[in-house]
Every structure is written in C-alpha cells, then in structure tokens.
Amino acid sequence: MAALTLENAAVIGTELALSFSDDTEAYIALPLMRRACPCAACQGEPDALGRVMRPVVEYGAKAFDLVKFQGVGGYALQVFWADGHSTGIYSYPYLLRLAGLSGN
C-alpha cells in the first residue's frame, strides 16, 4: 500500500480543505482543528508516573485564524495560528479523523 501523501491544502472560509494522493478530500472546521491541537501545551503530557495533566487552554480572538501551514516530513502539517501558536504537528491520519468529526 502506498503512503498517503497530501496533494493540496487551502483555507476556504472557516475550514481547511485537503486533498490526498488516494483521491480523498477532507474539510476540517478551523475551531475544531485548533481545539484538537495535538501539542503538549494543548493536550498535556505525562508525568513520571504516566499521569497526564490536561492544561486549561484559553482561546482569544485570533485563536481560530489559520495564518499558514507547512509540510513536516511528508506525513504531517505544522499549523501556524494568528495568536502565535504553532507547536501542533497534525499527522495526515489525524487530520482525516478530525474531518470525520467535522462531518466531512
């Protein structure tokens, strides 16, 4: 099975539109995408005993405005938000799961 590759991505209104090498198209609502940011600052990280402390994340006026994105190693996107947050690395399978949650 060939690896899934991203063919095209664009912000359309309040969604990120994606098309993949297997002809899959996906649309993700930007607020959902930001709230589901997979980075440790947003999702927490385990302590020495394996307990995950979930941080309380505050979202300001620019939190859901996607400024730019770039590919990471042929398997993911790094997303840059207008409020300066940019540590989330969204794998292609994770993006497809988010699209399913968006109803697309």
Gaussian input, Z-matrix of N, CA and C with variables (Angstrom, degrees):
# hf/3-21g

backbone

0 1
 N
 C     1     B1
 C     2     B2     1     A1
 N     3     B3     2     A2     1     D1
 C     4     B4     3     A3     2     D2
 C     5     B5     4     A4     3     D3
 N     6     B6     5     A5     4     D4
 C     7     B7     6     A6     5     D5
 C     8     B8     7     A7     6     D6
 N     9     B9     8     A8     7     D7
 C    10    B10     9     A9     8     D8
 C    11    B11    10    A10     9     D9
 N    12    B12    11    A11    10    D10
 C    13    B13    12    A12    11    D11
 C    14    B14    13    A13    12    D12
 N    15    B15    14    A14    13    D13
 C    16    B16    15    A15    14    D14
 C    17    B17    16    A16    15    D15
 N    18    B18    17    A17    16    D16
 C    19    B19    18    A18    17    D17
 C    20    B20    19    A19    18    D18
 N    21    B21    20    A20    19    D19
 C    22    B22    21    A21    20    D20
 C    23    B23    22    A22    21    D21
 N    24    B24    23    A23    22    D22
 C    25    B25    24    A24    23    D23
 C    26    B26    25    A25    24    D24
 N    27    B27    26    A26    25    D25
 C    28    B28    27    A27    26    D26
 C    29    B29    28    A28    27    D27
 N    30    B30    29    A29    28    D28
 C    31    B31    30    A30    29    D29
 C    32    B32    31    A31    30    D30
 N    33    B33    32    A32    31    D31
 C    34    B34    33    A33    32    D32
 C    35    B35    34    A34    33    D33
 N    36    B36    35    A35    34    D34
 C    37    B37    36    A36    35    D35
 C    38    B38    37    A37    36    D36
 N    39    B39    38    A38    37    D37
 C    40    B40    39    A39    38    D38
 C    41    B41    40    A40    39    D39
 N    42    B42    41    A41    40    D40
 C    43    B43    42    A42    41    D41
 C    44    B44    43    A43    42    D42
 N    45    B45    44    A44    43    D43
 C    46    B46    45    A45    44    D44
 C    47    B47    46    A46    45    D45
 N    48    B48    47    A47    46    D46
 C    49    B49    48    A48    47    D47
 C    50    B50    49    A49    48    D48
 N    51    B51    50    A50    49    D49
 C    52    B52    51    A51    50    D50
 C    53    B53    52    A52    51    D51
 N    54    B54    53    A53    52    D52
 C    55    B55    54    A54    53    D53
 C    56    B56    55    A55    54    D54
 N    57    B57    56    A56    55    D55
 C    58    B58    57    A57    56    D56
 C    59    B59    58    A58    57    D57
 N    60    B60    59    A59    58    D58
 C    61    B61    60    A60    59    D59
 C    62    B62    61    A61    60    D60
 N    63    B63    62    A62    61    D61
 C    64    B64    63    A63    62    D62
 C    65    B65    64    A64    63    D63
 N    66    B66    65    A65    64    D64
 C    67    B67    66    A66    65    D65
 C    68    B68    67    A67    66    D66
 N    69    B69    68    A68    67    D67
 C    70    B70    69    A69    68    D68
 C    71    B71    70    A70    69    D69
 N    72    B72    71    A71    70    D70
 C    73    B73    72    A72    71    D71
 C    74    B74    73    A73    72    D72
 N    75    B75    74    A74    73    D73
 C    76    B76    75    A75    74    D74
 C    77    B77    76    A76    75    D75
 N    78    B78    77    A77    76    D76
 C    79    B79    78    A78    77    D77
 C    80    B80    79    A79    78    D78
 N    81    B81    80    A80    79    D79
 C    82    B82    81    A81    80    D80
 C    83    B83    82    A82    81    D81
 N    84    B84    83    A83    82    D82
 C    85    B85    84    A84    83    D83
 C    86    B86    85    A85    84    D84
 N    87    B87    86    A86    85    D85
 C    88    B88    87    A87    86    D86
 C    89    B89    88    A88    87    D87
 N    90    B90    89    A89    88    D88
 C    91    B91    90    A90    89    D89
 C    92    B92    91    A91    90    D90
 N    93    B93    92    A92    91    D91
 C    94    B94    93    A93    92    D92
 C    95    B95    94    A94    93    D93
 N    96    B96    95    A95    94    D94
 C    97    B97    96    A96    95    D95
 C    98    B98    97    A97    96    D96
 N    99    B99    98    A98    97    D97
 C   100   B100    99    A99    98    D98
 C   101   B101   100   A100    99    D99
 N   102   B102   101   A101   100   D100
 C   103   B103   102   A102   101   D101
 C   104   B104   103   A103   102   D102
 N   105   B105   104   A104   103   D103
 C   106   B106   105   A105   104   D104
 C   107   B107   106   A106   105   D105
 N   108   B108   107   A107   106   D106
 C   109   B109   108   A108   107   D107
 C   110   B110   109   A109   108   D108
 N   111   B111   110   A110   109   D109
 C   112   B112   111   A111   110   D110
 C   113   B113   112   A112   111   D111
 N   114   B114   113   A113   112   D112
 C   115   B115   114   A114   113   D113
 C   116   B116   115   A115   114   D114
 N   117   B117   116   A116   115   D115
 C   118   B118   117   A117   116   D116
 C   119   B119   118   A118   117   D117
 N   120   B120   119   A119   118   D118
 C   121   B121   120   A120   119   D119
 C   122   B122   121   A121   120   D120
 N   123   B123   122   A122   121   D121
 C   124   B124   123   A123   122   D122
 C   125   B125   124   A124   123   D123
 N   126   B126   125   A125   124   D124
 C   127   B127   126   A126   125   D125
 C   128   B128   127   A127   126   D126
 N   129   B129   128   A128   127   D127
 C   130   B130   129   A129   128   D128
 C   131   B131   130   A130   129   D129
 N   132   B132   131   A131   130   D130
 C   133   B133   132   A132   131   D131
 C   134   B134   133   A133   132   D132
 N   135   B135   134   A134   133   D133
 C   136   B136   135   A135   134   D134
 C   137   B137   136   A136   135   D135
 N   138   B138   137   A137   136   D136
 C   139   B139   138   A138   137   D137
 C   140   B140   139   A139   138   D138
 N   141   B141   140   A140   139   D139
 C   142   B142   141   A141   140   D140
 C   143   B143   142   A142   141   D141
 N   144   B144   143   A143   142   D142
 C   145   B145   144   A144   143   D143
 C   146   B146   145   A145   144   D144
 N   147   B147   146   A146   145   D145
 C   148   B148   147   A147   146   D146
 C   149   B149   148   A148   147   D147
 N   150   B150   149   A149   148   D148
 C   151   B151   150   A150   149   D149
 C   152   B152   151   A151   150   D150
 N   153   B153   152   A152   151   D151
 C   154   B154   153   A153   152   D152
 C   155   B155   154   A154   153   D153
 N   156   B156   155   A155   154   D154
 C   157   B157   156   A156   155   D155
 C   158   B158   157   A157   156   D156
 N   159   B159   158   A158   157   D157
 C   160   B160   159   A159   158   D158
 C   161   B161   160   A160   159   D159
 N   162   B162   161   A161   160   D160
 C   163   B163   162   A162   161   D161
 C   164   B164   163   A163   162   D162
 N   165   B165   164   A164   163   D163
 C   166   B166   165   A165   164   D164
 C   167   B167   166   A166   165   D165
 N   168   B168   167   A167   166   D166
 C   169   B169   168   A168   167   D167
 C   170   B170   169   A169   168   D168
 N   171   B171   170   A170   169   D169
 C   172   B172   171   A171   170   D170
 C   173   B173   172   A172   171   D171
 N   174   B174   173   A173   172   D172
 C   175   B175   174   A174   173   D173
 C   176   B176   175   A175   174   D174
 N   177   B177   176   A176   175   D175
 C   178   B178   177   A177   176   D176
 C   179   B179   178   A178   177   D177
 N   180   B180   179   A179   178   D178
 C   181   B181   180   A180   179   D179
 C   182   B182   181   A181   180   D180
 N   183   B183   182   A182   181   D181
 C   184   B184   183   A183   182   D182
 C   185   B185   184   A184   183   D183
 N   186   B186   185   A185   184   D184
 C   187   B187   186   A186   185   D185
 C   188   B188   187   A187   186   D186
 N   189   B189   188   A188   187   D187
 C   190   B190   189   A189   188   D188
 C   191   B191   190   A190   189   D189
 N   192   B192   191   A191   190   D190
 C   193   B193   192   A192   191   D191
 C   194   B194   193   A193   192   D192
 N   195   B195   194   A194   193   D193
 C   196   B196   195   A195   194   D194
 C   197   B197   196   A196   195   D195
 N   198   B198   197   A197   196   D196
 C   199   B199   198   A198   197   D197
 C   200   B200   199   A199   198   D198
 N   201   B201   200   A200   199   D199
 C   202   B202   201   A201   200   D200
 C   203   B203   202   A202   201   D201
 N   204   B204   203   A203   202   D202
 C   205   B205   204   A204   203   D203
 C   206   B206   205   A205   204   D204
 N   207   B207   206   A206   205   D205
 C   208   B208   207   A207   206   D206
 C   209   B209   208   A208   207   D207
 N   210   B210   209   A209   208   D208
 C   211   B211   210   A210   209   D209
 C   212   B212   211   A211   210   D210
 N   213   B213   212   A212   211   D211
 C   214   B214   213   A213   212   D212
 C   215   B215   214   A214   213   D213
 N   216   B216   215   A215   214   D214
 C   217   B217   216   A216   215   D215
 C   218   B218   217   A217   216   D216
 N   219   B219   218   A218   217   D217
 C   220   B220   219   A219   218   D218
 C   221   B221   220   A220   219   D219
 N   222   B222   221   A221   220   D220
 C   223   B223   222   A222   221   D221
 C   224   B224   223   A223   222   D222
 N   225   B225   224   A224   223   D223
 C   226   B226   225   A225   224   D224
 C   227   B227   226   A226   225   D225
 N   228   B228   227   A227   226   D226
 C   229   B229   228   A228   227   D227
 C   230   B230   229   A229   228   D228
 N   231   B231   230   A230   229   D229
 C   232   B232   231   A231   230   D230
 C   233   B233   232   A232   231   D231
 N   234   B234   233   A233   232   D232
 C   235   B235   234   A234   233   D233
 C   236   B236   235   A235   234   D234
 N   237   B237   236   A236   235   D235
 C   238   B238   237   A237   236   D236
 C   239   B239   238   A238   237   D237
 N   240   B240   239   A239   238   D238
 C   241   B241   240   A240   239   D239
 C   242   B242   241   A241   240   D240
 N   243   B243   242   A242   241   D241
 C   244   B244   243   A243   242   D242
 C   245   B245   244   A244   243   D243
 N   246   B246   245   A245   244   D244
 C   247   B247   246   A246   245   D245
 C   248   B248   247   A247   246   D246
 N   249   B249   248   A248   247   D247
 C   250   B250   249   A249   248   D248
 C   251   B251   250   A250   249   D249
 N   252   B252   251   A251   250   D250
 C   253   B253   252   A252   251   D251
 C   254   B254   253   A253   252   D252
 N   255   B255   254   A254   253   D253
 C   256   B256   255   A255   254   D254
 C   257   B257   256   A256   255   D255
 N   258   B258   257   A257   256   D256
 C   259   B259   258   A258   257   D257
 C   260   B260   259   A259   258   D258
 N   261   B261   260   A260   259   D259
 C   262   B262   261   A261   260   D260
 C   263   B263   262   A262   261   D261
 N   264   B264   263   A263   262   D262
 C   265   B265   264   A264   263   D263
 C   266   B266   265   A265   264   D264
 N   267   B267   266   A266   265   D265
 C   268   B268   267   A267   266   D266
 C   269   B269   268   A268   267   D267
 N   270   B270   269   A269   268   D268
 C   271   B271   270   A270   269   D269
 C   272   B272   271   A271   270   D270
 N   273   B273   272   A272   271   D271
 C   274   B274   273   A273   272   D272
 C   275   B275   274   A274   273   D273
 N   276   B276   275   A275   274   D274
 C   277   B277   276   A276   275   D275
 C   278   B278   277   A277   276   D276
 N   279   B279   278   A278   277   D277
 C   280   B280   279   A279   278   D278
 C   281   B281   280   A280   279   D279
 N   282   B282   281   A281   280   D280
 C   283   B283   282   A282   281   D281
 C   284   B284   283   A283   282   D282
 N   285   B285   284   A284   283   D283
 C   286   B286   285   A285   284   D284
 C   287   B287   286   A286   285   D285
 N   288   B288   287   A287   286   D286
 C   289   B289   288   A288   287   D287
 C   290   B290   289   A289   288   D288
 N   291   B291   290   A290   289   D289
 C   292   B292   291   A291   290   D290
 C   293   B293   292   A292   291   D291
 N   294   B294   293   A293   292   D292
 C   295   B295   294   A294   293   D293
 C   296   B296   295   A295   294   D294
 N   297   B297   296   A296   295   D295
 C   298   B298   297   A297   296   D296
 C   299   B299   298   A298   297   D297
 N   300   B300   299   A299   298   D298
 C   301   B301   300   A300   299   D299
 C   302   B302   301   A301   300   D300
 N   303   B303   302   A302   301   D301
 C   304   B304   303   A303   302   D302
 C   305   B305   304   A304   303   D303
 N   306   B306   305   A305   304   D304
 C   307   B307   306   A306   305   D305
 C   308   B308   307   A307   306   D306
 N   309   B309   308   A308   307   D307
 C   310   B310   309   A309   308   D308
 C   311   B311   310   A310   309   D309

   B1=1.4484
   B2=1.5297
   B3=1.3004
   B4=1.4629
   B5=1.5225
   B6=1.3125
   B7=1.4586
   B8=1.5233
   B9=1.3062
   B10=1.4614
   B11=1.5240
   B12=1.3126
   B13=1.4590
   B14=1.5223
   B15=1.3054
   B16=1.4554
   B17=1.5261
   B18=1.3103
   B19=1.4599
   B20=1.5249
   B21=1.3442
   B22=1.4569
   B23=1.5227
   B24=1.3224
   B25=1.4614
   B26=1.5221
   B27=1.3276
   B28=1.4647
   B29=1.5162
   B30=1.3171
   B31=1.4591
   B32=1.5205
   B33=1.3277
   B34=1.4628
   B35=1.5225
   B36=1.3223
   B37=1.4614
   B38=1.5169
   B39=1.3266
   B40=1.4656
   B41=1.5235
   B42=1.3429
   B43=1.4619
   B44=1.5276
   B45=1.3290
   B46=1.4542
   B47=1.5213
   B48=1.3263
   B49=1.4628
   B50=1.5253
   B51=1.3347
   B52=1.4560
   B53=1.5210
   B54=1.3218
   B55=1.4629
   B56=1.5259
   B57=1.3445
   B58=1.4569
   B59=1.5252
   B60=1.3217
   B61=1.4601
   B62=1.5262
   B63=1.3210
   B64=1.4702
   B65=1.5289
   B66=1.3298
   B67=1.4670
   B68=1.5281
   B69=1.3162
   B70=1.4588
   B71=1.5188
   B72=1.3256
   B73=1.4623
   B74=1.5145
   B75=1.3178
   B76=1.4573
   B77=1.5189
   B78=1.3188
   B79=1.4615
   B80=1.5183
   B81=1.3323
   B82=1.4601
   B83=1.5187
   B84=1.3272
   B85=1.4609
   B86=1.5296
   B87=1.3246
   B88=1.4612
   B89=1.5289
   B90=1.3470
   B91=1.4660
   B92=1.5336
   B93=1.3292
   B94=1.4659
   B95=1.5231
   B96=1.3097
   B97=1.4598
   B98=1.5271
   B99=1.3169
   B100=1.4724
   B101=1.5210
   B102=1.3268
   B103=1.4722
   B104=1.5260
   B105=1.3218
   B106=1.4642
   B107=1.5288
   B108=1.3185
   B109=1.4641
   B110=1.5307
   B111=1.3421
   B112=1.4604
   B113=1.5290
   B114=1.3146
   B115=1.4653
   B116=1.5316
   B117=1.3185
   B118=1.4609
   B119=1.5258
   B120=1.3359
   B121=1.4636
   B122=1.5231
   B123=1.3346
   B124=1.4700
   B125=1.5265
   B126=1.3230
   B127=1.4636
   B128=1.5188
   B129=1.3201
   B130=1.4572
   B131=1.5165
   B132=1.3192
   B133=1.4572
   B134=1.5178
   B135=1.3206
   B136=1.4602
   B137=1.5265
   B138=1.3495
   B139=1.4549
   B140=1.5310
   B141=1.3242
   B142=1.4621
   B143=1.5261
   B144=1.3292
   B145=1.4649
   B146=1.5238
   B147=1.3281
   B148=1.4555
   B149=1.5151
   B150=1.3314
   B151=1.4678
   B152=1.5202
   B153=1.3162
   B154=1.4626
   B155=1.5245
   B156=1.3085
   B157=1.4573
   B158=1.5236
   B159=1.3189
   B160=1.4660
   B161=1.5303
   B162=1.3217
   B163=1.4616
   B164=1.5291
   B165=1.3124
   B166=1.4630
   B167=1.5253
   B168=1.3188
   B169=1.4639
   B170=1.5238
   B171=1.3168
   B172=1.4648
   B173=1.5282
   B174=1.3159
   B175=1.4610
   B176=1.5218
   B177=1.3303
   B178=1.4562
   B179=1.5167
   B180=1.3167
   B181=1.4644
   B182=1.5288
   B183=1.3237
   B184=1.4674
   B185=1.5262
   B186=1.3035
   B187=1.4646
   B188=1.5179
   B189=1.3240
   B190=1.4630
   B191=1.5317
   B192=1.3358
   B193=1.4640
   B194=1.5273
   B195=1.3203
   B196=1.4552
   B197=1.5264
   B198=1.3268
   B199=1.4613
   B200=1.5257
   B201=1.3293
   B202=1.4654
   B203=1.5212
   B204=1.3204
   B205=1.4600
   B206=1.5175
   B207=1.3331
   B208=1.4597
   B209=1.5180
   B210=1.3229
   B211=1.4536
   B212=1.5171
   B213=1.3276
   B214=1.4581
   B215=1.5285
   B216=1.3093
   B217=1.4578
   B218=1.5172
   B219=1.3104
   B220=1.4515
   B221=1.5140
   B222=1.3462
   B223=1.4608
   B224=1.5250
   B225=1.3303
   B226=1.4639
   B227=1.5270
   B228=1.3374
   B229=1.4611
   B230=1.5195
   B231=1.3204
   B232=1.4549
   B233=1.5149
   B234=1.3239
   B235=1.4596
   B236=1.5258
   B237=1.3268
   B238=1.4587
   B239=1.5244
   B240=1.3294
   B241=1.4635
   B242=1.5213
   B243=1.3234
   B244=1.4676
   B245=1.5252
   B246=1.3286
   B247=1.4655
   B248=1.5278
   B249=1.3430
   B250=1.4572
   B251=1.5164
   B252=1.3199
   B253=1.4662
   B254=1.5278
   B255=1.3584
   B256=1.4673
   B257=1.5259
   B258=1.3214
   B259=1.4624
   B260=1.5229
   B261=1.3161
   B262=1.4642
   B263=1.5189
   B264=1.3296
   B265=1.4618
   B266=1.5262
   B267=1.3242
   B268=1.4647
   B269=1.5295
   B270=1.3324
   B271=1.4687
   B272=1.5255
   B273=1.3231
   B274=1.4658
   B275=1.5312
   B276=1.3410
   B277=1.4702
   B278=1.5335
   B279=1.3347
   B280=1.4637
   B281=1.5291
   B282=1.3208
   B283=1.4635
   B284=1.5276
   B285=1.3230
   B286=1.4678
   B287=1.5251
   B288=1.3327
   B289=1.4808
   B290=1.5257
   B291=1.3269
   B292=1.4634
   B293=1.5211
   B294=1.3273
   B295=1.4664
   B296=1.5209
   B297=1.3221
   B298=1.4618
   B299=1.5133
   B300=1.3378
   B301=1.4671
   B302=1.5190
   B303=1.3348
   B304=1.4634
   B305=1.5188
   B306=1.3362
   B307=1.4567
   B308=1.5122
   B309=1.3283
   B310=1.4753
   B311=1.5093
   A1=109.19
   A2=116.84
   A3=122.16
   A4=110.35
   A5=115.18
   A6=120.00
   A7=110.01
   A8=115.40
   A9=121.66
   A10=108.59
   A11=116.74
   A12=120.53
   A13=109.52
   A14=114.85
   A15=121.44
   A16=108.98
   A17=116.48
   A18=121.82
   A19=112.04
   A20=117.02
   A21=120.71
   A22=109.01
   A23=115.57
   A24=121.75
   A25=108.44
   A26=116.33
   A27=120.84
   A28=109.40
   A29=115.65
   A30=120.77
   A31=107.27
   A32=115.51
   A33=122.06
   A34=106.66
   A35=116.33
   A36=120.20
   A37=110.60
   A38=116.82
   A39=121.85
   A40=111.74
   A41=116.39
   A42=120.87
   A43=110.73
   A44=114.67
   A45=121.10
   A46=106.65
   A47=116.53
   A48=122.25
   A49=108.55
   A50=116.13
   A51=122.21
   A52=110.00
   A53=116.91
   A54=120.51
   A55=107.65
   A56=114.78
   A57=121.76
   A58=111.63
   A59=115.37
   A60=122.76
   A61=113.68
   A62=117.94
   A63=120.62
   A64=111.68
   A65=117.28
   A66=125.40
   A67=113.74
   A68=117.90
   A69=121.65
   A70=109.03
   A71=115.83
   A72=121.66
   A73=107.75
   A74=116.28
   A75=120.87
   A76=109.29
   A77=115.58
   A78=122.71
   A79=107.24
   A80=116.07
   A81=120.96
   A82=109.21
   A83=116.83
   A84=121.57
   A85=108.62
   A86=116.84
   A87=120.72
   A88=113.36
   A89=120.26
   A90=118.39
   A91=112.52
   A92=117.41
   A93=120.49
   A94=110.04
   A95=116.47
   A96=121.16
   A97=111.23
   A98=116.65
   A99=119.69
   A100=111.02
   A101=116.73
   A102=119.34
   A103=111.99
   A104=117.20
   A105=122.00
   A106=112.04
   A107=117.25
   A108=120.79
   A109=109.17
   A110=117.19
   A111=119.82
   A112=115.63
   A113=119.02
   A114=119.53
   A115=111.71
   A116=115.69
   A117=121.47
   A118=112.26
   A119=117.73
   A120=120.28
   A121=111.61
   A122=117.04
   A123=121.18
   A124=112.91
   A125=117.52
   A126=121.46
   A127=113.87
   A128=117.07
   A129=120.71
   A130=110.50
   A131=115.00
   A132=120.41
   A133=108.54
   A134=117.99
   A135=120.15
   A136=112.34
   A137=114.65
   A138=119.70
   A139=108.28
   A140=117.66
   A141=121.99
   A142=112.75
   A143=117.58
   A144=121.51
   A145=112.43
   A146=116.52
   A147=120.24
   A148=115.05
   A149=117.47
   A150=120.47
   A151=109.15
   A152=116.02
   A153=120.47
   A154=108.78
   A155=115.03
   A156=121.01
   A157=107.21
   A158=116.46
   A159=121.01
   A160=109.29
   A161=117.36
   A162=119.96
   A163=111.30
   A164=115.19
   A165=120.68
   A166=105.94
   A167=116.29
   A168=121.08
   A169=108.66
   A170=116.06
   A171=122.21
   A172=108.15
   A173=116.70
   A174=121.14
   A175=109.47
   A176=116.25
   A177=121.55
   A178=111.90
   A179=114.99
   A180=121.68
   A181=113.14
   A182=118.17
   A183=121.03
   A184=113.20
   A185=117.33
   A186=121.26
   A187=114.12
   A188=118.18
   A189=121.10
   A190=113.07
   A191=116.41
   A192=121.14
   A193=108.79
   A194=116.66
   A195=121.83
   A196=108.48
   A197=116.54
   A198=122.29
   A199=111.06
   A200=116.11
   A201=120.78
   A202=108.84
   A203=114.67
   A204=121.15
   A205=107.93
   A206=115.56
   A207=119.99
   A208=109.13
   A209=115.22
   A210=120.55
   A211=111.57
   A212=115.01
   A213=121.76
   A214=107.55
   A215=116.58
   A216=122.17
   A217=117.56
   A218=118.58
   A219=120.10
   A220=114.97
   A221=117.77
   A222=120.69
   A223=113.88
   A224=117.70
   A225=119.62
   A226=110.90
   A227=114.40
   A228=122.44
   A229=109.22
   A230=116.23
   A231=121.66
   A232=106.04
   A233=115.90
   A234=121.55
   A235=109.49
   A236=115.84
   A237=122.71
   A238=108.25
   A239=116.44
   A240=122.49
   A241=109.97
   A242=117.33
   A243=122.90
   A244=113.29
   A245=117.63
   A246=119.83
   A247=112.64
   A248=117.12
   A249=121.27
   A250=114.98
   A251=118.60
   A252=120.90
   A253=109.47
   A254=116.18
   A255=118.64
   A256=113.32
   A257=118.43
   A258=119.81
   A259=113.97
   A260=118.07
   A261=120.43
   A262=112.23
   A263=116.36
   A264=123.02
   A265=106.26
   A266=116.59
   A267=123.10
   A268=109.27
   A269=117.99
   A270=120.39
   A271=109.28
   A272=116.25
   A273=119.62
   A274=112.02
   A275=119.85
   A276=118.34
   A277=112.39
   A278=117.08
   A279=120.16
   A280=110.44
   A281=117.33
   A282=120.62
   A283=111.06
   A284=117.32
   A285=120.09
   A286=111.30
   A287=117.35
   A288=119.81
   A289=110.34
   A290=117.16
   A291=120.14
   A292=111.23
   A293=116.96
   A294=120.09
   A295=110.07
   A296=117.44
   A297=121.11
   A298=111.74
   A299=117.11
   A300=120.91
   A301=111.39
   A302=116.70
   A303=121.09
   A304=111.58
   A305=116.37
   A306=120.28
   A307=112.99
   A308=117.27
   A309=121.31
   A310=110.76
   D1=130.79
   D2=-179.69
   D3=-72.53
   D4=147.04
   D5=178.44
   D6=-67.47
   D7=143.59
   D8=177.61
   D9=-72.03
   D10=127.54
   D11=176.88
   D12=-125.17
   D13=149.11
   D14=179.13
   D15=-84.35
   D16=124.91
   D17=179.83
   D18=-92.54
   D19=-38.20
   D20=-176.08
   D21=-157.22
   D22=149.27
   D23=176.35
   D24=-149.32
   D25=140.63
   D26=179.70
   D27=-157.70
   D28=146.22
   D29=172.44
   D30=-84.29
   D31=125.53
   D32=177.05
   D33=-124.71
   D34=105.95
   D35=-177.30
   D36=63.04
   D37=-118.26
   D38=-178.64
   D39=-107.22
   D40=25.18
   D41=179.17
   D42=-131.87
   D43=154.30
   D44=169.20
   D45=-100.55
   D46=121.06
   D47=178.81
   D48=-98.54
   D49=132.67
   D50=-177.30
   D51=-129.86
   D52=142.76
   D53=170.11
   D54=-130.71
   D55=136.29
   D56=-174.42
   D57=-112.88
   D58=167.26
   D59=-176.58
   D60=-62.26
   D61=-21.79
   D62=179.26
   D63=-92.15
   D64=16.37
   D65=-179.58
   D66=72.58
   D67=10.11
   D68=174.35
   D69=-73.40
   D70=135.92
   D71=171.92
   D72=-116.34
   D73=143.48
   D74=-178.27
   D75=-140.95
   D76=145.84
   D77=178.41
   D78=-131.16
   D79=126.67
   D80=-176.54
   D81=-123.31
   D82=126.76
   D83=175.32
   D84=-63.83
   D85=129.20
   D86=-176.71
   D87=-60.53
   D88=-40.61
   D89=176.88
   D90=-60.57
   D91=-39.91
   D92=176.99
   D93=-63.72
   D94=-43.68
   D95=-178.76
   D96=-60.95
   D97=-43.35
   D98=-179.94
   D99=-67.26
   D100=-44.19
   D101=-179.82
   D102=-65.68
   D103=-23.80
   D104=179.85
   D105=-97.51
   D106=15.66
   D107=-179.94
   D108=-51.97
   D109=127.17
   D110=-174.63
   D111=-83.42
   D112=2.96
   D113=-176.33
   D114=-71.38
   D115=160.80
   D116=-178.41
   D117=-64.46
   D118=-32.28
   D119=179.23
   D120=-65.36
   D121=-29.23
   D122=-179.37
   D123=-95.62
   D124=-38.65
   D125=-174.89
   D126=-100.52
   D127=-12.70
   D128=-176.32
   D129=88.87
   D130=170.86
   D131=176.70
   D132=-145.47
   D133=153.82
   D134=-175.79
   D135=-71.79
   D136=145.29
   D137=173.09
   D138=-85.51
   D139=-171.38
   D140=-176.80
   D141=-61.76
   D142=-23.07
   D143=179.71
   D144=-97.15
   D145=3.71
   D146=177.83
   D147=87.12
   D148=3.27
   D149=178.45
   D150=-81.09
   D151=133.95
   D152=179.47
   D153=-99.57
   D154=121.88
   D155=176.37
   D156=-95.43
   D157=114.26
   D158=-178.46
   D159=-82.65
   D160=121.37
   D161=178.92
   D162=-73.52
   D163=156.32
   D164=172.17
   D165=-90.77
   D166=117.72
   D167=-176.82
   D168=-104.44
   D169=126.79
   D170=177.15
   D171=-98.31
   D172=134.66
   D173=-179.53
   D174=-111.72
   D175=118.56
   D176=178.24
   D177=-87.08
   D178=-171.55
   D179=-175.06
   D180=-61.20
   D181=-32.21
   D182=-176.73
   D183=-98.92
   D184=5.02
   D185=-173.09
   D186=-61.70
   D187=-27.72
   D188=-174.94
   D189=-105.45
   D190=10.40
   D191=177.62
   D192=-94.48
   D193=112.28
   D194=179.89
   D195=-82.86
   D196=120.11
   D197=-176.71
   D198=-87.56
   D199=-47.65
   D200=179.28
   D201=-161.52
   D202=170.25
   D203=175.93
   D204=-149.23
   D205=157.67
   D206=178.33
   D207=-144.78
   D208=149.97
   D209=178.17
   D210=-69.25
   D211=148.32
   D212=176.80
   D213=-125.52
   D214=109.66
   D215=172.92
   D216=55.18
   D217=21.02
   D218=178.83
   D219=73.77
   D220=12.92
   D221=-178.02
   D222=-134.31
   D223=-6.38
   D224=-172.07
   D225=-158.62
   D226=170.73
   D227=172.89
   D228=-119.84
   D229=137.99
   D230=167.00
   D231=-99.20
   D232=131.75
   D233=-173.65
   D234=-113.06
   D235=138.64
   D236=179.62
   D237=-115.82
   D238=119.53
   D239=-177.73
   D240=-98.81
   D241=156.39
   D242=-175.67
   D243=-63.65
   D244=-22.02
   D245=178.79
   D246=-85.58
   D247=5.37
   D248=176.77
   D249=98.07
   D250=-9.64
   D251=-179.96
   D252=-72.29
   D253=131.80
   D254=-177.37
   D255=-152.83
   D256=18.29
   D257=-175.06
   D258=-92.35
   D259=-2.98
   D260=179.78
   D261=-79.51
   D262=128.98
   D263=174.12
   D264=-112.80
   D265=112.19
   D266=-175.50
   D267=-99.74
   D268=109.12
   D269=177.74
   D270=-67.41
   D271=156.94
   D272=179.84
   D273=-60.18
   D274=-44.24
   D275=176.66
   D276=-60.85
   D277=-36.98
   D278=178.52
   D279=-65.30
   D280=-41.49
   D281=177.41
   D282=-60.80
   D283=-40.04
   D284=178.16
   D285=-65.64
   D286=-37.11
   D287=175.64
   D288=-64.12
   D289=-41.75
   D290=178.38
   D291=-63.54
   D292=-37.91
   D293=177.35
   D294=-61.23
   D295=-38.29
   D296=176.32
   D297=-62.75
   D298=-36.97
   D299=177.63
   D300=-71.16
   D301=-26.17
   D302=177.63
   D303=-78.83
   D304=-7.27
   D305=-178.39
   D306=84.67
   D307=19.65
   D308=-178.24
   D309=-119.45

